């Protein structure tokens, strides 16, 4: 089981606006806060965004070796559509909008979003 995921971000306030909105919409609750970071928790698993002073660069490239994206369950297609509609107001841009909701294939109902810092999420609707 996954304990936590920590994302180092170049702009904490921007990450809190986008990731905080998304994680809370997915049922997570604010968990921790400190000068350089925040976290949200659901059950025993939590997600951290941190603007670490140890960052070596100010950009994330999901197409380089390392983390490509995080995928989350969404209850159903109705909720998926609502999230996709709201996402741009919170700093998320759709990826593959011309193939929504089947960019992952005809049997896979999902949305792919990218935040302003290049982090990608996949929102997968349960059947």
ABEGO torsion letter per residue (X at the ends): XBABBBBBBABAAAAAAAAAAAAAAAGBBBABBBAABBBBBBEABBBBBBBBAABABABBBAABBEBABBBBBBABAAAAAAAAAAAAAAGBBBBGAAAOAAAAEAABBBBBBBBAAGBBBBBBBBX
